Amino acid sequence: MATYTPNFPGSNSIVEESWLEGRAKGKAEDILRILEVRGVEVPDAVRERVSGCTDLDMLGTWLDRSLSATHAEDLFGEE
C-alpha cells in the first residue's frame, strides 16, 4: 500500500491534521451510506467503530468490503 507523503503548504501542521480528519470522516460516511443503500443493517457498535476510525488505510479496506458485505460486521474481517 502506498504511504502518504505530504507535499503541500501546511504539512505536519494543524492544517494537515484537519485535512486528514476530513478525509477519514468522508470515508466513514461513504462506508455507512453504501451499507445503508445496500440494505445492510448497521448496529450502533459498528457505526461507532467506523465513525471513530481515523486510519485511512483501514477505512479504505472497510470501504472495499462494504461493497459486498452481507452483515455490517463483515467489514472487520478477521482483524
Summary of the structure (lengths in Angstrom):
residues: 79
radius of gyration: 13.9
end to end distance: 17.5
largest distance: 42.1
contacts: 178
relative contact order: 0.16
helix: 62%
strand: 0%
